Amino acid sequence: MRRISVAVVSLVAVTLLARSASAQDASNKVASGGISVAGWSGTTEEAGQTINNSKFAMEGKDLHVTTGPATTYWSAANMGSGKYTVKATFTEPKFQNINDHPHPYGIVIAGNDMGTATQSYLYCAANGNGSFIVRGFGPAAFQVNGRRGEVNAAVHKAAAKGEPVTNEVAVAVTADKIECSINGAVVGSYAKADLVAAGKLKSTDGVYGVRFAHNTEGMVSGLTMTKQ
């Protein structure tokens, strides 16, 4: 019995270590990185990384994003105020082509003092494994729907690694709520008063853009803001 117990403990330890290593995989450095789209800026919160370690470019009418570190991109010309909805379609042409586990990407809203030590913004991001995550910075990171997000049937899943997956992500600001929708279904609804607060968002008025987790490649089409 003692031998079995030792074996079981060893197996559990190895499994936990493997999961920990996977969760903390190092960010790559993308060759010929940087921002080549006029009017756009970006920031990464990863220590020791720079914006030039990820790549943000136009490909036809779409945005082509390839990250080393997790990166947020925005244009100062793209502003949302009052009641509005920002949406875009995100396509991962080859699911997990440059990472060893799924990473999310999605819409950023409420950006203020971006790229500074006092920045604040919120994002809702879909993941090709069928989950989504809502987080913010104010300027420290804060969780909205948990550390790892949550699974929702509305989020499209890739058929397999290397296969394409597409999700439309939208974030709406109403009089008293912030709602995240994926593929037309509301997956998360949050009281504005809980998010516009000390240590969180300065305001829901601000720039909008996109955010990609580290070691991820995808296309963004139809990024638009509409007033409600």
C-alpha positions in Angstrom: 0.0 0.0 0.0 2.8 2.4 0.8 4.4 1.9 -2.6 1.1 2.6 -4.3 0.7 5.8 -2.2 4.2 7.0 -3.1 3.5 6.3 -6.8 0.2 8.2 -6.7 1.8 11.1 -4.9 4.6 11.2 -7.4 2.1 11.2 -10.4 0.1 14.0 -8.9 3.2 16.0 -8.3 4.4 15.6 -11.8 0.9 16.5 -13.2 0.7 19.6 -11.1 4.2 20.7 -12.1 3.4 20.1 -15.8 0.2 22.2 -15.5 2.1 25.0 -13.7 4.8 25.1 -16.3 2.1 25.2 -19.1 0.3 28.0 -17.3 3.5 30.0 -17.0 5.0 29.4 -20.5 7.4 32.2 -21.4 6.4 34.8 -24.0 8.1 34.6 -27.4 9.7 37.4 -29.2 8.0 38.0 -32.7 10.4 38.6 -35.5 10.1 42.0 -37.2 7.6 43.1 -34.5 6.2 46.5 -33.7 3.1 48.5 -34.8 2.8 49.3 -38.5 -0.8 50.6 -38.5 -0.9 54.4 -38.6 -2.5 56.0 -35.6 -2.4 52.9 -33.4 -0.5 52.4 -30.1 0.1 49.5 -27.9 1.2 48.4 -24.4 2.2 45.3 -22.6 2.2 44.8 -18.9 4.8 41.9 -19.0 8.0 42.7 -17.2 11.1 42.7 -19.4 9.0 42.8 -22.6 8.4 45.6 -25.0 5.7 46.4 -27.6 8.2 45.5 -30.4 8.2 41.9 -29.2 4.6 41.6 -30.7 3.4 42.5 -34.2 0.4 44.6 -35.2 -0.2 45.1 -39.0 -2.9 45.5 -41.6 -3.7 42.6 -43.9 -6.2 43.9 -46.5 -9.0 45.4 -44.4 -8.2 43.3 -41.4 -5.8 43.6 -38.5 -3.2 40.9 -38.1 -2.0 40.4 -34.6 0.9 38.1 -33.5 1.9 38.4 -29.9 5.0 37.5 -28.0 3.9 39.2 -24.7 0.2 39.9 -24.0 -0.6 43.1 -25.7 -3.3 45.7 -25.9 -3.7 47.9 -29.0 -5.8 51.1 -29.4 -6.2 54.2 -31.6 -6.7 57.6 -29.9 -9.3 58.3 -32.7 -11.5 55.4 -31.5 -13.5 56.7 -28.5 -16.6 55.4 -26.8 -18.7 57.6 -24.5 -22.1 57.3 -22.9 -24.0 54.3 -24.0 -22.3 52.4 -26.8 -21.3 49.0 -28.2 -17.9 47.9 -29.5 -17.6 44.7 -31.5 -15.3 42.8 -33.9 -14.8 39.4 -35.3 -11.7 37.4 -34.2 -10.4 34.5 -36.2 -7.6 32.2 -35.1 -6.6 30.7 -38.5 -4.7 27.9 -36.9 -5.8 27.2 -33.3 -2.7 27.2 -31.0 -0.3 27.4 -33.8 2.3 29.3 -31.7 1.4 28.2 -28.2 1.0 25.0 -26.2 -2.4 25.8 -24.6 -5.3 28.1 -25.6 -5.1 31.8 -25.1 -7.9 34.5 -25.4 -8.3 37.6 -27.5 -11.0 40.2 -27.6 -12.4 43.7 -27.2 -11.0 46.5 -25.0 -13.1 49.4 -23.8 -12.9 52.3 -21.3 -9.3 53.0 -22.0 -7.9 56.0 -20.0 -4.3 57.1 -19.6 -3.3 54.2 -21.8 0.4 53.3 -21.8 1.0 55.0 -18.4 1.4 53.8 -14.9 -2.2 54.9 -14.1 -3.9 53.4 -17.1 -7.4 51.8 -16.7 -9.4 49.6 -19.2 -11.6 46.6 -19.4 -11.6 43.7 -21.8 -13.7 40.7 -22.7 -11.9 38.0 -24.6 -13.0 34.7 -26.3 -10.9 31.6 -26.3 -10.9 28.9 -29.0 -11.5 26.3 -26.3 -15.0 27.5 -25.6 -14.4 29.8 -22.7 -14.3 33.6 -22.2 -12.7 35.9 -19.7 -13.4 39.5 -18.5 -10.7 41.4 -16.8 -9.6 45.0 -16.2 -6.6 47.1 -15.2 -7.0 50.1 -12.9 -3.9 50.3 -13.0 -3.4 47.0 -11.2 -5.1 44.0 -12.8 -8.5 43.0 -11.4 -10.7 39.9 -12.1 -14.3 40.1 -13.2 -15.3 36.5 -14.0 -12.6 34.6 -12.2 -8.9 33.9 -12.7 -9.4 31.6 -15.6 -12.8 32.9 -16.9 -15.6 30.5 -17.6 -17.0 28.1 -20.3 -20.0 29.2 -22.2 -21.9 27.3 -25.0 -22.0 30.5 -27.1 -18.2 30.5 -27.6 -17.1 28.7 -30.7 -14.5 25.9 -30.2 -11.8 24.9 -32.6 -12.3 21.4 -33.9 -8.7 20.6 -33.2 -5.3 22.1 -32.8 -4.3 23.8 -36.1 -8.0 24.2 -37.2 -9.6 27.6 -37.6 -12.0 29.1 -35.1 -13.9 32.4 -35.2 -15.8 34.3 -32.6 -17.6 37.7 -32.7 -17.0 39.6 -29.5 -19.0 42.7 -28.4 -19.0 44.8 -25.3 -21.9 47.1 -24.5 -22.1 49.9 -22.0 -25.6 50.8 -20.9 -26.9 53.2 -18.3 -26.0 50.9 -15.4 -24.3 47.8 -16.9 -21.4 46.5 -18.9 -22.3 43.4 -20.9 -20.1 41.1 -22.9 -21.7 39.2 -25.8 -20.1 36.4 -27.9 -21.7 35.4 -31.2 -24.8 37.3 -30.4 -25.4 35.9 -26.9 -24.8 37.8 -23.7 -22.3 35.8 -21.7 -21.6 38.2 -18.9 -23.5 41.2 -17.4 -21.9 43.3 -14.7 -23.0 46.3 -12.7 -21.2 49.5 -13.9 -21.0 50.7 -10.3 -18.9 47.6 -9.4 -16.4 48.3 -12.2 -16.1 52.1 -12.1 -14.6 52.2 -8.6 -11.5 52.9 -6.7 -8.6 50.8 -8.0 -10.7 49.8 -11.1 -12.0 51.8 -14.1 -11.8 55.6 -14.1 -14.8 55.7 -16.4 -16.5 53.7 -19.1 -15.8 56.6 -21.4 -12.5 56.1 -23.2 -10.6 54.6 -26.1 -11.5 51.1 -27.4 -9.3 48.5 -29.1 -8.2 44.9 -28.9 -6.2 42.7 -26.7 -4.4 39.4 -27.3 -2.9 37.1 -24.7 0.7 36.1 -25.2 2.0 33.7 -27.9 -1.2 34.1 -30.0 -1.9 34.8 -33.7 -5.2 36.0 -35.0 -7.1 38.3 -37.4 -9.5 41.1 -36.4 -12.2 42.2 -38.8 -15.1 44.7 -38.5 -13.9 46.6 -35.4 -16.7 49.2 -34.9 -18.4 51.3 -32.3 -22.1 52.1 -32.4 -24.0 54.5 -30.1 -27.1 53.1 -28.4 
